[in-house]
Amino acid sequence: MKFHVKNETLEATFDTLGAELLSLKSSEREYIWEGNPDFWSKHSPILFPIVGALKNDTYFFEGQEFQLPRHGFAREKEFTVVQKSENNIIFSLKDDAETIEVYPFYFELQIEYLLLESKLEVHYRVKNNSENKLYFSIGGHPAFKLSSHFEDHALLFQTDEDLRFSLLENNLLGEETQTLETIDNKLPLNYKLFEKDALVFKNQKVQSIMILEKGKKLLKVHLEQFPELGIWTKTDAPFICIEPWFGHADEVKTTQILNEKAGIQILEKNGVFKADYAIEVLLLKQI
């Protein structure tokens, strides 16, 4: 089922399937990828309770073996709308018989979307309803529509650190890292960057990333709270994904034991995890 929220600047559309953001537009343009299946059929899926792939799609917990697909199950589950107003909406997903089979924990995942002026804020909330610790990863996967040629765009990173990334090897993180070659923290986009899949940044202090189109400001993704980051597209696809994460794909040398997984989040009984990011539309003001 589709739901809409709006304010004086922006309008957003969501689906109860996956609590997915389908559209974010102003009077000037659409900013979210339309989901053309010739390239990629998603728009902005929620990644939970894992981010990326597990080795052999398998993990072990307390001596038992479980399987989860890449990025987990939340993006394929129907969420319930628990609150709705003109400019915000809150979706909820709780454990059920299907999730317990593959993920033996009791939880509630809430996703809140809030339009404030020229921003869409995205609020993640995870509550541990289990008797013991809850282990999880969570992240966003928004794909931003690029209306001009891919090479007309650049990413501008707000960070004080050198940007180092890992490459994926058969969907897993290899040990080698590389430095992202930028000029004054600006990265001109080209498809060759993504020949080996996504660029994965671990434990990076990136405050925000701005998308530039022909030197003009298009939008900014605020991701101060998120320690991991993925950037991805497909060859010839007219979109770029900027993905704020807590957690990442299994490393090549993983033990596959859930509580030993790199980047895993741990919640005590009755604990609540909170994290937010925001998409700010900049309306193509000259940089």
C-alpha atoms as a printed R data frame, in Angstrom:
    type eleno elety resid chain resno      x       y       z
1   ATOM     1    CA   MET     A     1  0.000   0.000   0.000
2   ATOM     2    CA   LYS     A     2  1.292   3.459  -0.918
3   ATOM     3    CA   PHE     A     3  1.364   6.472   1.407
4   ATOM     4    CA   HIS     A     4  2.279  10.105   0.746
5   ATOM     5    CA   VAL     A     5  3.617  12.906   2.930
6   ATOM     6    CA   LYS     A     6  4.375  16.469   1.920
7   ATOM     7    CA   ASN     A     7  5.274  19.941   3.066
8   ATOM     8    CA   GLU     A     8  5.637  23.274   1.278
9   ATOM     9    CA   THR     A     9  8.846  22.125  -0.458
10  ATOM    10    CA   LEU     A    10  8.822  18.359  -0.962
11  ATOM    11    CA   GLU     A    11  6.531  15.396  -1.471
12  ATOM    12    CA   ALA     A    12  7.488  11.798  -0.656
13  ATOM    13    CA   THR     A    13  5.862   8.452  -1.422
14  ATOM    14    CA   PHE     A    14  6.369   5.198   0.480
15  ATOM    15    CA   ASP     A    15  5.313   1.563   0.252
16  ATOM    16    CA   THR     A    16  4.338  -0.596   3.201
17  ATOM    17    CA   LEU     A    17  6.376  -3.348   1.484
18  ATOM    18    CA   GLY     A    18  9.767  -2.803   3.046
19  ATOM    19    CA   ALA     A    19  8.785   0.669   4.361
20  ATOM    20    CA   GLU     A    20 10.562   1.778   1.196
21  ATOM    21    CA   LEU     A    21 10.924   5.339  -0.013
22  ATOM    22    CA   LEU     A    22  9.666   5.291  -3.606
23  ATOM    23    CA   SER     A    23  9.759   8.959  -4.531
24  ATOM    24    CA   LEU     A    24 11.074  12.281  -3.259
25  ATOM    25    CA   LYS     A    25 10.299  15.252  -5.443
26  ATOM    26    CA   SER     A    26 10.027  19.008  -5.517
27  ATOM    27    CA   SER     A    27  8.442  21.128  -8.177
28  ATOM    28    CA   GLU     A    28 11.795  21.041  -9.983
29  ATOM    29    CA   ARG     A    29 12.422  17.301 -10.255
30  ATOM    30    CA   GLU     A    30 12.361  13.732  -8.918
31  ATOM    31    CA   TYR     A    31 15.362  12.760  -6.777
32  ATOM    32    CA   ILE     A    32 14.819   9.013  -6.204
33  ATOM    33    CA   TRP     A    33 15.543   6.318  -8.779
34  ATOM    34    CA   GLU     A    34 12.326   4.995 -10.350
35  ATOM    35    CA   GLY     A    35 13.283   1.325 -10.055
36  ATOM    36    CA   ASN     A    36 13.630   0.386 -13.716
37  ATOM    37    CA   PRO     A    37 14.241  -3.407 -13.554
38  ATOM    38    CA   ASP     A    38 16.527  -3.218 -16.590
39  ATOM    39    CA   PHE     A    39 19.086  -1.869 -14.123
40  ATOM    40    CA   TRP     A    40 17.791  -2.306 -10.548
41  ATOM    41    CA   SER     A    41 14.197  -2.699  -9.422
42  ATOM    42    CA   LYS     A    42 14.561  -1.151  -5.958
43  ATOM    43    CA   HIS     A    43 14.414   2.508  -4.905
44  ATOM    44    CA   SER     A    44 15.636   2.822  -1.324
45  ATOM    45    CA   PRO     A    45 15.398  -0.486   0.567
46  ATOM    46    CA   ILE     A    46 15.912  -0.916   4.311
47  ATOM    47    CA   LEU     A    47 18.771  -3.299   5.145
48  ATOM    48    CA   PHE     A    48 18.017  -5.366   8.282
49  ATOM    49    CA   PRO     A    49 19.005  -7.488  10.197
50  ATOM    50    CA   ILE     A    50 22.180  -7.695   8.106
51  ATOM    51    CA   VAL     A    51 23.916  -5.355   5.690
52  ATOM    52    CA   GLY     A    52 25.492  -6.925   2.637
53  ATOM    53    CA   ALA     A    53 26.029 -10.649   2.183
54  ATOM    54    CA   LEU     A    54 26.889 -13.443   4.564
55  ATOM    55    CA   LYS     A    55 29.451 -16.030   3.510
56  ATOM    56    CA   ASN     A    56 27.392 -18.734   1.782
57  ATOM    57    CA   ASP     A    57 24.328 -16.784   3.012
58  ATOM    58    CA   THR     A    58 24.898 -18.543   6.340
59  ATOM    59    CA   TYR     A    59 25.621 -17.590   9.938
60  ATOM    60    CA   PHE     A    60 25.872 -19.525  13.202
61  ATOM    61    CA   PHE     A    61 24.350 -18.572  16.533
62  ATOM    62    CA   GLU     A    62 24.544 -20.656  19.721
63  ATOM    63    CA   GLY     A    63 25.601 -23.688  17.714
64  ATOM    64    CA   GLN     A    64 22.750 -23.499  15.204
65  ATOM    65    CA   GLU     A    65 22.976 -22.715  11.500
66  ATOM    66    CA   PHE     A    66 20.770 -20.060   9.893
67  ATOM    67    CA   GLN     A    67 20.424 -18.609   6.403
68  ATOM    68    CA   LEU     A    68 19.736 -14.998   5.449
69  ATOM    69    CA   PRO     A    69 19.769 -13.439   1.968
70  ATOM    70    CA   ARG     A    70 21.913 -10.447   1.110
71  ATOM    71    CA   HIS     A    71 20.757  -7.367   3.070
72  ATOM    72    CA   GLY     A    72 18.336  -9.400   5.200
73  ATOM    73    CA   PHE     A    73 14.554  -9.723   5.086
74  ATOM    74    CA   ALA     A    74 13.115  -6.316   6.048
75  ATOM    75    CA   ARG     A    75 12.973  -5.074   2.460
76  ATOM    76    CA   GLU     A    76 10.622  -7.948   1.556
77  ATOM    77    CA   LYS     A    77  8.321  -7.699   4.587
78  ATOM    78    CA   GLU     A    78  5.056  -5.792   4.955
79  ATOM    79    CA   PHE     A    79  5.331  -3.047   7.562
80  ATOM    80    CA   THR     A    80  2.463  -1.573   9.580
81  ATOM    81    CA   VAL     A    81  1.816   2.163   9.653
82  ATOM    82    CA   VAL     A    82  1.634   3.176  13.321
83  ATOM    83    CA   GLN     A    83  1.532   6.971  12.877
84  ATOM    84    CA   LYS     A    84  0.758   9.310   9.992
85  ATOM    85    CA   SER     A    85  0.449  13.071   9.614
86  ATOM    86    CA   GLU     A    86  0.765  15.429   6.689
87  ATOM    87    CA   ASN     A    87  4.559  15.574   6.858
88  ATOM    88    CA   ASN     A    88  5.606  12.376   8.659
89  ATOM    89    CA   ILE     A    89  4.949   8.644   8.784
90  ATOM    90    CA   ILE     A    90  6.156   5.837  11.055
91  ATOM    91    CA   PHE     A    91  6.361   2.206   9.919
92  ATOM    92    CA   SER     A    92  6.783  -0.798  12.222
93  ATOM    93    CA   LEU     A    93  7.971  -4.367  11.679
94  ATOM    94    CA   LYS     A    94  7.949  -7.006  14.413
95  ATOM    95    CA   ASP     A    95  9.229 -10.548  14.518
96  ATOM    96    CA   ASP     A    96  6.888 -13.254  13.269
97  ATOM    97    CA   ALA     A    97  7.019 -17.000  12.627
98  ATOM    98    CA   GLU     A    98  8.879 -16.476   9.337
99  ATOM    99    CA   THR     A    99 11.570 -14.230  10.818
100 ATOM   100    CA   ILE     A   100 12.140 -16.496  13.849
101 ATOM   101    CA   GLU     A   101 13.007 -19.349  11.481
102 ATOM   102    CA   VAL     A   102 15.930 -17.409  10.021
103 ATOM   103    CA   TYR     A   103 16.673 -14.906  12.801
104 ATOM   104    CA   PRO     A   104 15.955 -16.227  16.330
105 ATOM   105    CA   PHE     A   105 15.285 -12.897  18.016
106 ATOM   106    CA   TYR     A   106 12.258 -10.883  19.135
107 ATOM   107    CA   PHE     A   107 12.417  -7.285  17.983
108 ATOM   108    CA   GLU     A   108 10.565  -4.233  16.718
109 ATOM   109    CA   LEU     A   109 12.005  -2.169  13.880
110 ATOM   110    CA   GLN     A   110 10.539   1.292  13.357
111 ATOM   111    CA   ILE     A   111 11.300   3.554  10.409
112 ATOM   112    CA   GLU     A   112 10.157   7.171  10.653
113 ATOM   113    CA   TYR     A   113 10.232   9.569   7.708
114 ATOM   114    CA   LEU     A   114  9.853  13.270   8.477
115 ATOM   115    CA   LEU     A   115  9.796  16.155   6.004
116 ATOM   116    CA   LEU     A   116 11.256  19.362   7.450
117 ATOM   117    CA   GLU     A   117 11.719  22.254   5.006
118 ATOM   118    CA   SER     A   118 14.021  20.890   2.269
119 ATOM   119    CA   LYS     A   119 15.043  17.743   4.174
120 ATOM   120    CA   LEU     A   120 13.698  14.226   4.473
121 ATOM   121    CA   GLU     A   121 14.834  12.840   7.814
122 ATOM   122    CA   VAL     A   122 15.042   9.063   8.187
123 ATOM   123    CA   HIS     A   123 14.921   7.734  11.756
124 ATOM   124    CA   TYR     A   124 15.777   4.123  12.594
125 ATOM   125    CA   ARG     A   125 14.657   2.573  15.873
126 ATOM   126    CA   VAL     A   126 15.357  -1.029  16.904
127 ATOM   127    CA   LYS     A   127 13.992  -2.437  20.166
128 ATOM   128    CA   ASN     A   128 15.174  -5.699  21.688
129 ATOM   129    CA   ASN     A   129 12.157  -7.678  22.888
130 ATOM   130    CA   SER     A   130 14.224 -10.839  23.447
131 ATOM   131    CA   GLU     A   131 15.239 -12.157  26.830
132 ATOM   132    CA   ASN     A   132 18.909 -11.967  25.856
133 ATOM   133    CA   LYS     A   133 21.107  -9.805  23.641
134 ATOM   134    CA   LEU     A   134 20.004  -8.840  20.144
135 ATOM   135    CA   TYR     A   135 22.593  -8.865  17.350
136 ATOM   136    CA   PHE     A   136 21.886  -6.934  14.170
137 ATOM   137    CA   SER     A   137 23.084  -4.587  11.463
138 ATOM   138    CA   ILE     A   138 21.013  -1.895   9.786
139 ATOM   139    CA   GLY     A   139 21.404   0.516   6.920
140 ATOM   140    CA   GLY     A   140 19.889   2.515   4.102
141 ATOM   141    CA   HIS     A   141 20.265   2.005   0.360
142 ATOM   142    CA   PRO     A   142 18.798   5.131  -1.304
143 ATOM   143    CA   ALA     A   143 19.361   5.388  -5.045
144 ATOM   144    CA   PHE     A   144 19.426   8.938  -6.384
145 ATOM   145    CA   LYS     A   145 18.244   9.625  -9.899
146 ATOM   146    CA   LEU     A   146 20.743  11.367 -12.175
147 ATOM   147    CA   SER     A   147 19.034  13.233 -14.980
148 ATOM   148    CA   SER     A   148 22.198  14.212 -16.833
149 ATOM   149    CA   HIS     A   149 25.089  11.988 -18.015
150 ATOM   150    CA   PHE     A   150 26.720  10.008 -15.203
151 ATOM   151    CA   GLU     A   151 30.087  11.673 -15.836
152 ATOM   152    CA   ASP     A   152 28.466  15.108 -15.373
153 ATOM   153    CA   HIS     A   153 28.263  14.353 -11.657
154 ATOM   154    CA   ALA     A   154 30.663  14.374  -8.739
155 ATOM   155    CA   LEU     A   155 30.530  13.561  -5.047
156 ATOM   156    CA   LEU     A   156 31.789  16.058  -2.496
157 ATOM   157    CA   PHE     A   157 32.751  14.491   0.843
158 ATOM   158    CA   GLN     A   158 32.693  16.426   4.093
159 ATOM   159    CA   THR     A   159 35.448  14.710   6.066
160 ATOM   160    CA   ASP     A   160 38.810  15.439   7.674
161 ATOM   161    CA   GLU     A   161 40.199  11.959   6.951
162 ATOM   162    CA   ASP     A   162 41.709  10.212   3.965
163 ATOM   163    CA   LEU     A   163 39.031   8.044   2.419
164 ATOM   164    CA   ARG     A   164 39.964   4.370   2.285
165 ATOM   165    CA   PHE     A   165 37.649   1.736   0.896
166 ATOM   166    CA   SER     A   166 37.425  -2.030   0.583
167 ATOM   167    CA   LEU     A   167 36.405  -3.887  -2.541
168 ATOM   168    CA   LEU     A   168 34.013  -6.800  -2.605
169 ATOM   169    CA   GLU     A   169 35.196 -10.288  -3.566
170 ATOM   170    CA   ASN     A   170 32.204 -12.464  -4.459
171 ATOM   171    CA   ASN     A   171 30.045 -10.182  -2.284
172 ATOM   172    CA   LEU     A   172 32.455 -10.438   0.688
173 ATOM   173    CA   LEU     A   173 34.938  -7.839   1.926
174 ATOM   174    CA   GLY     A   174 38.532  -8.525   1.018
175 ATOM   175    CA   GLU     A   175 41.508  -7.552   3.161
176 ATOM   176    CA   GLU     A   176 42.942  -5.038   0.693
177 ATOM   177    CA   THR     A   177 41.992  -1.391   1.018
178 ATOM   178    CA   GLN     A   178 42.601   1.472  -1.389
179 ATOM   179    CA   THR     A   179 42.656   5.230  -1.022
180 ATOM   180    CA   LEU     A   180 39.906   7.053  -2.875
181 ATOM   181    CA   GLU     A   181 41.527   9.543  -5.226
182 ATOM   182    CA   THR     A   182 39.771  12.876  -4.731
183 ATOM   183    CA   ILE     A   183 40.619  16.500  -5.406
184 ATOM   184    CA   ASP     A   184 39.726  18.666  -2.397
185 ATOM   185    CA   ASN     A   185 37.418  15.826  -1.308
186 ATOM   186    CA   LYS     A   186 35.620  15.888  -4.666
187 ATOM   187    CA   LEU     A   187 35.208  12.650  -6.639
188 ATOM   188    CA   PRO     A   188 34.204  12.898 -10.315
189 ATOM   189    CA   LEU     A   189 31.933   9.970 -11.111
190 ATOM   190    CA   ASN     A   190 32.641   7.351 -13.747
191 ATOM   191    CA   TYR     A   191 31.440   3.783 -14.117
192 ATOM   192    CA   LYS     A   192 34.953   2.333 -13.936
193 ATOM   193    CA   LEU     A   193 34.949   3.078 -10.192
194 ATOM   194    CA   PHE     A   194 32.262   0.405  -9.727
195 ATOM   195    CA   GLU     A   195 33.573  -2.337 -12.018
196 ATOM   196    CA   LYS     A   196 34.088  -4.565  -8.957
197 ATOM   197    CA   ASP     A   197 30.782  -3.680  -7.287
198 ATOM   198    CA   ALA     A   198 30.299  -1.259  -4.398
199 ATOM   199    CA   LEU     A   199 32.948   0.805  -2.639
200 ATOM   200    CA   VAL     A   200 32.742   0.006   1.086
201 ATOM   201    CA   PHE     A   201 34.088   2.427   3.678
202 ATOM   202    CA   LYS     A   202 34.587   1.039   7.198
203 ATOM   203    CA   ASN     A   203 34.944   3.170  10.326
204 ATOM   204    CA   GLN     A   204 34.969   6.420   8.362
205 ATOM   205    CA   LYS     A   205 34.094   9.827   9.785
206 ATOM   206    CA   VAL     A   206 32.194  11.220   6.816
207 ATOM   207    CA   GLN     A   207 29.814  13.962   7.914
208 ATOM   208    CA   SER     A   208 27.971  14.281   4.618
209 ATOM   209    CA   ILE     A   209 28.180  13.663   0.881
210 ATOM   210    CA   MET     A   210 26.910  16.159  -1.661
211 ATOM   211    CA   ILE     A   211 25.949  15.204  -5.202
212 ATOM   212    CA   LEU     A   212 27.008  17.794  -7.761
213 ATOM   213    CA   GLU     A   213 25.510  17.979 -11.250
214 ATOM   214    CA   LYS     A   214 27.580  19.986 -13.735
215 ATOM   215    CA   GLY     A   215 29.126  21.787 -10.775
216 ATOM   216    CA   LYS     A   216 25.782  22.657  -9.197
217 ATOM   217    CA   LYS     A   217 24.444  21.397  -5.891
218 ATOM   218    CA   LEU     A   218 21.830  18.702  -6.327
219 ATOM   219    CA   LEU     A   219 21.388  17.192  -2.880
220 ATOM   220    CA   LYS     A   220 23.253  16.314   0.302
221 ATOM   221    CA   VAL     A   221 23.102  13.134   2.362
222 ATOM   222    CA   HIS     A   222 23.785  13.792   6.049
223 ATOM   223    CA   LEU     A   223 25.241  10.663   7.660
224 ATOM   224    CA   GLU     A   224 27.217  11.841  10.679
225 ATOM   225    CA   GLN     A   225 26.035   9.022  12.938
226 ATOM   226    CA   PHE     A   226 26.904   6.119  10.640
227 ATOM   227    CA   PRO     A   227 30.347   4.465  10.886
228 ATOM   228    CA   GLU     A   228 30.113   2.547   7.597
229 ATOM   229    CA   LEU     A   229 29.235   3.677   4.106
230 ATOM   230    CA   GLY     A   230 28.588   2.097   0.738
231 ATOM   231    CA   ILE     A   231 28.625   3.814  -2.649
232 ATOM   232    CA   TRP     A   232 27.305   1.878  -5.628
233 ATOM   233    CA   THR     A   233 25.820   1.921  -9.089
234 ATOM   234    CA   LYS     A   234 25.551  -0.425 -12.063
235 ATOM   235    CA   THR     A   235 27.257   0.136 -15.384
236 ATOM   236    CA   ASP     A   236 25.233   2.493 -17.579
237 ATOM   237    CA   ALA     A   237 22.614   2.993 -14.843
238 ATOM   238    CA   PRO     A   238 21.512   6.632 -14.318
239 ATOM   239    CA   PHE     A   239 21.629   6.564 -10.514
240 ATOM   240    CA   ILE     A   240 24.068   6.600  -7.620
241 ATOM   241    CA   CYS     A   241 23.484   4.950  -4.237
242 ATOM   242    CA   ILE     A   242 24.856   6.578  -1.080
243 ATOM   243    CA   GLU     A   243 24.288   4.073   1.702
244 ATOM   244    CA   PRO     A   244 24.698   4.838   5.435
245 ATOM   245    CA   TRP     A   245 25.314   1.647   7.422
246 ATOM   246    CA   PHE     A   246 25.856   0.171  10.840
247 ATOM   247    CA   GLY     A   247 27.622  -3.015   9.750
248 ATOM   248    CA   HIS     A   248 28.711  -4.414   6.403
249 ATOM   249    CA   ALA     A   249 29.105  -7.634   4.432
250 ATOM   250    CA   ASP     A   250 31.018 -10.557   5.898
251 ATOM   251    CA   GLU     A   251 34.754 -10.370   5.553
252 ATOM   252    CA   VAL     A   252 36.499 -13.078   3.530
253 ATOM   253    CA   LYS     A   253 38.047 -14.505   6.705
254 ATOM   254    CA   THR     A   254 34.814 -14.483   8.722
255 ATOM   255    CA   THR     A   255 34.086 -17.136  11.329
256 ATOM   256    CA   GLN     A   256 30.383 -16.817  10.334
257 ATOM   257    CA   ILE     A   257 29.495 -16.670  14.053
258 ATOM   258    CA   LEU     A   258 26.937 -13.881  14.438
259 ATOM   259    CA   ASN     A   259 28.209 -12.366  17.679
260 ATOM   260    CA   GLU     A   260 31.760 -12.262  16.218
261 ATOM   261    CA   LYS     A   261 30.695 -10.560  12.982
262 ATOM   262    CA   ALA     A   262 32.597  -7.355  12.223
263 ATOM   263    CA   GLY     A   263 30.400  -4.290  12.657
264 ATOM   264    CA   ILE     A   264 27.563  -6.135  14.428
265 ATOM   265    CA   GLN     A   265 25.415  -4.071  16.796
266 ATOM   266    CA   ILE     A   266 24.521  -5.448  20.236
267 ATOM   267    CA   LEU     A   267 21.404  -4.500  22.197
268 ATOM   268    CA   GLU     A   268 20.753  -5.613  25.748
269 ATOM   269    CA   LYS     A   269 17.295  -6.829  26.798
270 ATOM   270    CA   ASN     A   270 14.741  -3.987  26.409
271 ATOM   271    CA   GLY     A   271 17.440  -1.846  24.822
272 ATOM   272    CA   VAL     A   272 16.620   0.631  22.042
273 ATOM   273    CA   PHE     A   273 18.965   1.556  19.196
274 ATOM   274    CA   LYS     A   274 18.500   4.920  17.468
275 ATOM   275    CA   ALA     A   275 20.174   6.349  14.386
276 ATOM   276    CA   ASP     A   276 19.160   9.013  11.881
277 ATOM   277    CA   TYR     A   277 20.250  10.299   8.511
278 ATOM   278    CA   ALA     A   278 18.798  12.924   6.197
279 ATOM   279    CA   ILE     A   279 18.459  13.721   2.510
280 ATOM   280    CA   GLU     A   280 18.594  17.463   1.857
281 ATOM   281    CA   VAL     A   281 17.442  18.816  -1.498
282 ATOM   282    CA   LEU     A   282 19.618  21.740  -2.577
283 ATOM   283    CA   LEU     A   283 17.598  22.754  -5.645
284 ATOM   284    CA   LEU     A   284 20.624  23.082  -7.920
285 ATOM   285    CA   LYS     A   285 22.019  26.201  -6.342
286 ATOM   286    CA   GLN     A   286 25.414  27.111  -7.744
287 ATOM   287    CA   ILE     A   287 28.283  25.842  -5.610
